[in-house]
Amino acid sequence: MTLDFLEGLNSGFIPLPSDIWDSNFFPDYTWHFVVLTDDDTVFFCSRERLNGKGIYSAQPQLSFGKYFRQRLGIPSDHPVTKESLLHYGRTDINFYKIDDETYFMDFSVPCEPFAKLRRTYNMFWGAKGDGAKGDGAKGDGVSLTT
């Protein structure tokens, strides 16, 4: 778990490791894109702050900080901590590229039957959702591990 990751979640953005923000997986930092989540939330996002080194919600009323606090079940005036992530059961976030402007973000707590289904889906569709670094092609996935 990195301090940058927790600091980012508490500041309302998802920090990207250099190998991800420097790749072609996410659009250029001047473009906006859509992030769909496993709990049916829709974010309109940008990477324009910090020269593309993080993902921000372009919607003032819906920040990633607020979103993750709600998912973790912690009050809005409390910080996201390593302990709150461990208690939730997840210290990473998976992103899957649907197309050049649409991504799927998975922050669900894995259970064994779902993990088997995910592996089957990845084998069938060729998605690299196991933490592999994609080249930005449709179906690629990346895991942002804290």
C-alpha positions, 0 to 999 in steps of 0.5 A: 500500500502506497502513501500516494494511493491513500493520499489520492483517494482522500483527495478525490482522485485515483493515482496512476503508477508511471507504467500506466499513465505513460502507456496507451491504456487510458486516453491522453490527459487532454481527453475525457472518458467514461468509467462504469463501475461494478455497482452501476455508478457512471463517472465522466473522467479526466486525467488533465490534472497532474499531467495525467498522473491520476484519474479525476471525476469531471463531475463536481458532485461525484468525486472518487473520494466520496465514492470510495468512502461510501463503498467502504462504509466510512463517514465522509469526514474520515480518511480512507486508511489501509485498515478500511481497505483491508476491512472491506476486503480489497486493496486494488482496483481493476480497470478494463478497457471497453473502447477508447472512451469507456472503461469498466472499474471493478472494486467488488470484493472477490469471492471464489465463484466470481473469481472463477467466472472472471478467469473464464471471461478473461480466457474467452474474451482475451482480456488481461484483467489479471494485472497484465499491462495492456497495450491499450487494445480493447479488452485489456485490463490493468490492476492498480494495486495499492 
